[in-house]
Amino acid sequence: MKKVALITGANKGLGFQTAKELAKNGIKVLIGARNMERGQTATNQLQSEGLDAEYVQLDVSNPESIKSAVQQIASNHDQLDILINNAGIIHKDEDWQINTVESIPSKILKETFETNFFGLIDLTQQLLPLIKKSGAGNIVNVSSILGSLGEGNNPESMYYTVKPFAYNASKAALNSFTIHLAAALKEHNIKVNSAHPGWVRTDLGTEHAPLSVEEVAKTIIDLALDTSKETAKFVHLGEEIAW
Ligand SMILES: NC(=O)c1ccc[n+]([C@@H]2O[C@H](COP(=O)([O-])OP(=O)(O)OC[C@H]3O[C@@H](n4cnc5c(N)ncnc54)[C@H](OP(=O)(O)O)[C@@H]3O)[C@@H](O)[C@H]2O)c1
């Protein structure tokens, strides 16, 4: 049976590239996007290349949107094999070079966590019954090395000075979700891993990033296609990195 994958935030950037590559590997891709026009355009683009794609309206920070997206997926598909939790934000006011932990407003912290953490968990929990039907489910949480407590606390690390607090804390919390969920789902043969894609030229990564989405989506795609039992790992280009 053809595998089915949901990719959140799939209308552009890493999410779109991941969806395209998974579809090229014979997987039916569900394009999760909060904006209907952008999501439908991305879906049409894949379909015009002969790829199997379906649009799902999905705003991960909106409980109603999550509920109807899960209903749509459950009525159109018997199971969900792959979930790529990719949608993510970094607040524009955060300066990548300044540690904002002393002054960041709780509003920004809450907004960032709403998308990068709480909404992601809500969606994942509601999809678990469908993922369990896969028999070999695979959840990839798109994290960041900036969520690594080991790197963030190591003065020798090149990431030590990069401290946009809300973003980094949300990704550290996401990594905690990865290891908790991986342990809980092991007996169901469902893998849960965190991916650090790399610093990539997208709206989030900015034009200053050294890498293209084509180069960088590999970490996510390899994890999504991996059929081994490897779970509870934090991975970059096939290598484990520090939590
Ligand atoms: N770029 C990097 O250097 C880098 C490095 C490490 C990790 N990452 C992670 O990679 C993931 C993808 O980032 P990217 O670089 O591809 O960024 P991007 O081009 O800005 O894409 C982000 C995607 O997330 C979507 N999104 C944001 N909030 C959402 C919400 N509430 N509900 C549904 N979708 C939402 C966006 O939709 P709209 O188009 O509607 O805004 C967009 O499709 C993120 O989790 C990010 O933290 C990126």
The ligand as a Tripos MOL2 file, in Angstrom:
@<TRIPOS>MOLECULE
LIG
   48    52     1     0     0
SMALL
NO_CHARGES

@<TRIPOS>ATOM
      1 N1         15.9930   27.9010    8.0980 N.am      1 LIG1
      2 C1         16.8900   27.4160    8.9570 C.2       1 LIG1
      3 O1         18.0820   27.7890    8.9160 O.2       1 LIG1
      4 C2         16.4730   26.3770    9.9660 C.ar      1 LIG1
      5 C3         17.4620   25.8030   10.7760 C.ar      1 LIG1
      6 C4         17.0940   24.8550   11.7200 C.ar      1 LIG1
      7 C5         15.7590   24.4970   11.8440 C.ar      1 LIG1
      8 N2         14.8200   25.0560   11.0410 N.ar      1 LIG1
      9 C6         13.4200   24.6420   11.2260 C.3       1 LIG1
     10 O2         12.9040   24.1820    9.9920 O.3       1 LIG1
     11 C7         11.4760   24.3450    9.9810 C.3       1 LIG1
     12 C8         11.0620   24.9790    8.6670 C.3       1 LIG1
     13 O3         11.6550   26.2650    8.5900 O.3       1 LIG1
     14 P1         12.0150   26.9940    7.2250 P.3       1 LIG1
     15 O4         13.3990   27.4640    7.3580 O.co2     1 LIG1
     16 O5         11.6010   26.1940    6.0710 O.co2     1 LIG1
     17 O6         11.0960   28.3010    7.3890 O.3       1 LIG1
     18 P2         10.0350   29.0340    6.4310 P.3       1 LIG1
     19 O7         10.4900   29.0190    5.0110 O.co2     1 LIG1
     20 O8          9.7670   30.3270    7.1010 O.co2     1 LIG1
     21 O9          8.7610   28.0650    6.5050 O.3       1 LIG1
     22 C9          8.0430   27.9110    7.6990 C.3       1 LIG1
     23 C10         6.7490   27.1930    7.3740 C.3       1 LIG1
     24 O10         6.0250   27.0390    8.5910 O.3       1 LIG1
     25 C11         4.7080   27.5300    8.3570 C.3       1 LIG1
     26 N3          4.0610   27.9540    9.5980 N.ar      1 LIG1
     27 C12         4.4430   28.8710   10.4920 C.ar      1 LIG1
     28 N4          3.5430   28.9730   11.4800 N.ar      1 LIG1
     29 C13         2.5670   28.0570   11.1890 C.ar      1 LIG1
     30 C14         1.3590   27.6790   11.8160 C.ar      1 LIG1
     31 N5          0.9220   28.2610   12.9410 N.pl3     1 LIG1
     32 N6          0.6270   26.6930   11.2560 N.ar      1 LIG1
     33 C15         1.0190   26.0940   10.1100 C.ar      1 LIG1
     34 N7          2.1370   26.4350    9.4500 N.ar      1 LIG1
     35 C16         2.8900   27.4100    9.9930 C.ar      1 LIG1
     36 C17         4.8750   28.6600    7.3610 C.3       1 LIG1
     37 O11         3.6440   29.0000    6.7620 O.3       1 LIG1
     38 P3          3.3430   30.4860    6.1420 P.3       1 LIG1
     39 O12         3.9310   30.5010    4.7520 O.co2     1 LIG1
     40 O13         1.8530   30.5650    6.1660 O.co2     1 LIG1
     41 O14         4.0080   31.4810    7.0470 O.co2     1 LIG1
     42 C18         5.8570   27.9870    6.4190 C.3       1 LIG1
     43 O15         5.1840   27.1110    5.5640 O.3       1 LIG1
     44 C19        11.1340   25.1840   11.2220 C.3       1 LIG1
     45 O16        10.6320   24.3460   12.2360 O.3       1 LIG1
     46 C20        12.4870   25.7620   11.6380 C.3       1 LIG1
     47 O17        12.5530   26.0340   13.0110 O.3       1 LIG1
     48 C21        15.1430   25.9810   10.0910 C.ar      1 LIG1
@<TRIPOS>BOND
     1     1     2 1
     2     2     3 2
     3     2     4 1
     4     4     5 ar
     5     4    48 ar
     6     5     6 ar
     7     6     7 ar
     8     7     8 ar
     9     8     9 1
    10     8    48 ar
    11     9    10 1
    12     9    46 1
    13    10    11 1
    14    11    12 1
    15    11    44 1
    16    12    13 1
    17    13    14 1
    18    14    15 2
    19    14    16 1
    20    14    17 1
    21    17    18 1
    22    18    19 2
    23    18    20 1
    24    18    21 1
    25    21    22 1
    26    22    23 1
    27    23    24 1
    28    23    42 1
    29    24    25 1
    30    25    26 1
    31    25    36 1
    32    26    27 ar
    33    26    35 ar
    34    27    28 ar
    35    28    29 ar
    36    29    30 ar
    37    29    35 ar
    38    30    31 1
    39    30    32 ar
    40    32    33 ar
    41    33    34 ar
    42    34    35 ar
    43    36    37 1
    44    36    42 1
    45    37    38 1
    46    38    39 2
    47    38    40 1
    48    38    41 1
    49    42    43 1
    50    44    45 1
    51    44    46 1
    52    46    47 1
@<TRIPOS>SUBSTRUCTURE
     1 LIG1         1 GROUP 0 **** ****
